[in-house]
Amino acid sequence: MKKTLTTLTLAAGLLAGVPAMADLVMPSLSYRTGPYAANGIPFADAYADYFTLLNERDGGIGGEKIKLVECETGYNTEKGVECYESTKGTGALLYQPLSTGITYQLIPKVTADGIPMLTSGLGRTSAADGKVFKWVFNFPANYWDGASIMVKYLLSENNDSLKGKKIALLYHNSAYGKEPIRTLQDLSKKYGFKLSLIPIDAPGQEQKSQWLQVRRERPDYVLFWGWGVMNPVAIQEAANIRFPMDHFIGIWWSGSENDVKPAGAGANGYKALTFSGVGDGFPIYGDLKKYVYDAGKAAGAGDQHGTILYNRGLYAAMLTAEAAKKAQELSGHARITPAEMRDGMEALNVTEDLMAKDGMPKFGPAFQVTCANHGGSGQAQVMQWDAKAAKWNVITDWIQSDSSVIQPLIDADAAAFAKENNITPRDCK
């Protein structure tokens, strides 16, 4: 509570026009309230804790301290835009909105203001095209990658054939939930499965009619694009109708402890994708304990360590810090500008050695960002919930998305965006 109040007080001072005390300002568009709070809190806690670790252990990045400026959005698009407008003048180097709705609204703003934005695993998929979206990045994977990876995994489970199978997409009825539809429609034509679309209006606490449809249609598999309170409700409803949990697969935002624990044993076998580390068996947790947790400097209640979404927040902060280091290296000075931060992100090369050096070995896929590719490698793993042990187990290696399906969609959507907004794509040769 003390940490949270301190952060809010500093943020209030910044918003009042008080000069930033830190040299590297990283805004956090968080949501600790509302129907999505259970998902937003662990991510926000980890994002803050990682930067605290760098400040306490390393003296910041390149000798410059990091200041987190947290602003509560409640996962509300309008509030998210307000938070952006009220914090961009603090010296903000990078935004990570953790909301597809907010991302769509901020794309033209960060482009006009010259501030980079990272939307790992969310937002506008075609932002992977760096020729058109100079200031937006969505590495290491996007929603179309996720849809492709799910289908690729199902192919491996069905002797490389989905012909005649029925697959239902159960999705958050928003820009976020609708993202995978066009990819799945193309994949259904390619592999001969029948796709049905089942939307759920937010916040998704009532899903009886949707699961009656599932029971009536009897799909072989259900793919799930949910978030917030919608997730545990869906998993409980699936258990209620005895849908086989190992045939129920969520995107990476539909696979956290918060989603499965309420259903108890009924959630056993549920699967989800992930592009970040699972569990707390990483060396970084030793440093976090020493410099952050035991020092009384942890954000929040300190009860989210090692959870899926806490790890996702650590991963987001690690990628941010590494981009800042690269920006300092390229610019030749430590106190970088947003434009230099962007250059660092575009030169980012996340290797196995880099992750190991950060105490996060094999925490995510290895990937390299380029002028043309802001989307990373497009890889993810499948994990499965073990209700008895109350833990997630990774059950596959990294699965590569099908670029022959994904890339034409990205190219077409990015070209349409460029035309609509009078953008001349960069020459990345």
N, C-alpha and C positions, 0 to 999 in steps of 0.2 A: 504493500500500500504506500509506504514511504517513497519507494522508487517511482511508482505511478504518479503520485502527487508531484514529485519533483519534475518529472517529465512534462506533466501538464502545465506546471507553473512556468517552466522554461519556454514551452510552446506559447503560452499566453503572452509572455514578455516579448517573444519574437514577433507575434502577430500585432503587438502594440507598437512595433517599430523600433524596439530595442535592438542594437546591433548584435549579430550572432557571436557567441563567445567561442565557438568552434571554428576551425578552419575548413573542415570537410563536413558539410551539412547533408544528412541523409534523411529526408522526410519519410514518415511511416504513415500511410493512409490506412489506418487500422479500423477494425470494428470489434469492439468489446461489449457492445450492447445489441439488443434485437435478436431476431430469430436465427441469425447466423453467428452469434457470438461464440458459441461452443467451438466453431471452426476457426474463427478469426483470432481468438485469444492465444492459442498455442503458437500460431505463426508469428504474431506480433511479439510475443514474449521472446521467442528464439531470435528474431531479427534484432531485437534490442540487446539480448544477452551476448550475441556474437560480437557486436560492436563494442560492448563493455569489455569483453575479453581482450580485444585488440588494444583498447585504451589502457587497460590495467596491466597486461602482460608485455605489450610491445611499444607502448607509448603512442598508439594510434597507427596510422599508415604513413610510412616515410617520415616519421617524426611529427606529423600533423594529427591532432586529436580529432575524433569523429563525434559529431553532435547529432543525436537522433531528435527529430522534431515530429512528435506524434500528433495526428489529428484524427478524431473520431468521425467515421463516415456512416456507421450503422449499416454498411453495405447498400447504402442508398446513393443512386447515381448523382442526384442533384447535390447532396451533401459532399460527395466525393469531388465534384467539380469545385465546390466552394472551398474545400480543403486545399485543393491544388492552387486556386487563385490566392488564397491567404498565406500560403507557404512558399510560393515560387520566388518571392523576393528576399528570402532569407539566405540566399546563396545555394539553394538546392542543386545538388549534382545529379540526382537520379530519382525517378519515381517508380514504385512498384505497387500498383493499385489493388492487386488481388481481387479484381472484379472485372468481368468482361464488359458489363454495362458502363462502368466508369472508364474503362480503357477506350471504348469506342468514342466517348465524348472527349477524351484527352488527346487522342491522336492528332487532330488539327491544332490543338493548343500547344502541345510540346514541340510540334513541328515549327509553328510560328515563333515560339519563344526560344527555341534552340536548347531544349533540355531533354536529355535522353530518357527513355522509359523502357523498363524491362518487364515483360509479361510472360514469365516462364510457365508454359503449359496452360495458358489462358489467353483471352483477348481475341484480336483479329488474326486469324490464321495466316492470311496472305501478307502480314507484316514480316514474314520470313524473307520476303523479297526486299533485300537491302537497297536495290536500285531505285525502288519507289519510296520505301519507308526508311528514309535516312536516319531518323531519330528514334525508331521503335525496334525493339529486339524481342524475340520470344523463344530463345534457346532454353533448354536443349531439345524440346519437343512441343508440338502444338496439337490442337484437337483433331485435326485431320490425320496426323500421325497416330493419335490414340485410336481412332476408329479403324484405321488400317491394321494396327498392331492387334487389336481385338480379333478382327477377322482372320488375320494370319495365325494367331494362336488357335482359333477354332478350327482352322484348316488342319493344323498339326494334331488336333484332337480327333479328327474325323477322316484320317487317311487321305488328306489333301483334297477332300471333296465336300462341298456344302450344297451340292445340287439337290433341290427339293426340300431343303431344310427351311424352317420358319424361324426368323429372328425378329424380336420386337425391340424397338428403342423406346425406353421409358425415360422421359426427359423433362427437365425444368423448362417451363414454357417461357423462355426468354432468349435473348441473343446468345447467351451461354449455351443453353440446352439445344438450340437449333443448329449450332456450329457443325456437328458431325453429319447432319442429314444428307447433304449433297454427296459427301464421300461414301456414305453407306449405300446410297442409291446407285452410285456408279459401281461399287463393289458387288451389289446384289445382281447387277447385270453381268458382271464379269464372272461371278462364281455360281449364278443360278439359284440363289436363295431368295425366299420371299420376305420382304421387309415390311413390317407394320410399325406405325408411329403412334405413340401414346403419350400425349403431353400431360403435365401436371402443373397446375397454376400455383404460384408461390403464395404462402410459404410451404404448402404441401403437407399440411397436417391431416388432411382428409383425402384418402386415396382409394376408397372402397370401390368406386366405379371403375377405376383403372385396373385394379386387380381382378375385378369380375371379368373385364375384357381379356386379361391374360388367361384366366381360367377357361374362358369360352374359346379363345383362339388356340390355346395349348401350344405356344411356341416352343421350339427346341431349346432356344436360348433367349435370355433377356439381357440386353445391354443397358446400362444405367448411367445417365448424366444428371446427377442430383447434387445438392449442396444444402448445408444447414440442417434444419429439423426434418426436411424432406427425406434425408437418407435413412435414419433409424426407423422412420415410419414405413418406408418402402421395404426394408429388410424384415421388419416385423410382419407386414402384410404378406410377404412372400412365404414366410414361415407359417403363417396362418392357413394358407391354401396348400401348404406342403409342396411348394415349388422346389425342385432340386437345387440346393444352394450352390453346388459346384457348376451349375449352368447359368448362374446369375453373376454378371461381371460388370463392375463399375469402372468409370474413368478414374484417374488419380485423385480427383476431388470428391470421390464417393467411396473412399476406402480409408477410414480412420478408426481409431478405437471408439470414438464417440458414436460412430455409425452402427457398429456391430454389438457393443456390449449391452445395450438395452434389450436386445432380443435373446440374450442368454445363449443357451445351447441351440436355440433355433437358428442362430446365425452361423453355426459351424459349417465350414466349407465354402462360404462366400468368397468371391475373388474380386480383385481390383488391380488396376495398373499402378505402377509407381515409377518415377524417374529420380527419386532421391532415396537416401539410405534408410534402412529399416532397423529399429532397435537402438540400444545405447552402447553397443560394443565397439565403439570407435575411440581412438586415443584422445580426440578433442574433448571428450567428456571428462577426462582427468584434469585437463586445464580449466574447463568450465567450473568444475567443482572447487578447484584451488583458488582461482582468481575471481569468480563471480558468485557461485552459490554459497560457499563457506564464508565469503567476505561480506555477505548480506547485500550484495549488489544486483541480485537477480530481479528481473521484471516479473510482474504478476505474482501469483500465489506460489510459484515454484513447484507445481505439481504436474507439469506437462513434459518433463525431460524424457527423451527417448521415444516419445509418441510420433506417429507419422507426420502430423502437421507441425510439430515442433521441429522435427528434422527438416521438413520442407522450408521452414523459416531460416534455419541454420544454413541450408544450401543456398537460399536466395541471398543471404548476407555474405556468404563466402564468395559467390560469383561477383557480387558488387565490389567487395574488397579487392579481389584479384583484378578486376577491371580498373579500379582506382590505382593500383600499383602499376599496371601496364601504362596507364595515362601519365603517371609521374615519370616513368621510364622514358616514354616517347617525348614528353614535353621538356624534360630536363630539370623540372622543379616540382616541389612537393605540393604547393598550394595550387591545385588545378582548377580550371574553369569547367562549366558544363560541356562546352565544345570539346575540351581535351578529354573529359570523361567519356564522351561519345567515341572519340578516337580510340580510347583504351578498350572499350567494349568491342569495337570492330576488329581489334587486333588480338582479342582474347583467345588463348589456346589452352584449353583445360585438358591436361594430360593425367595419366595415372600417377606419375611422379609428383605433379603439382598437388593433387588431392591428398596423396600420402604425406607430403610436406606440411599440409594444413591440418593433419591429424584426422583426415576423412578419407582413408583409402577405399577405393571402389565405391565411393558414396553416390556417384552418378556416372553417366556415360562419358567417355572421352569425346571431346568435340572441339572444332576450331571454327571461329567466326570469321567471316570475310565480308568484303564490300557487298557482294551479291547475296551471300547467305547469312541472314540474321537469325536463322532458325535452329542452328546446331545440327546434331546428328539425326534427330528424329527417332530416338530409341526409347524403349521403356521395358520394364520387367512385369511379370504377373506375380502377384502375391496372394496368399490364401489365409483365411482366418481359422485359427485353431482355438475353438471356444474353451476347450478343457484347459489348455495351457494359457489362455488369454493372451495370445500373441499372434503376430503376422509372420508368416514364413514365405520367403521368396522361393517360387517353384520353377522359374525359368531363368535362363541367361538373358542378356539384352536382346530384344527382338527389334529388328530394323523394319521401319514402315516401308510400304511399297511406293517408291518414288515415281514409278511409271504411272501411278494413279494420282498421287498427291501433287507432283510438280506441275502438271498441266492445269490443275485447279488453282494452284497458287498463282501461276503466270496469268491466267485469265482474270482472276479476281483483282490482282494487283494492277493489271493493265486497265481494267474498268475504273478502279479507284483513281489512277493517274489521269485518265481522260476526264472524269467527273470533276477533278480538282485542279485541272490545268497544270499537272506536274510533268516535267520532262525527266524521265528516268535517267539516273546517272550511268555513265559509261564506266563499268567496273573492270575493263580490260587492263 
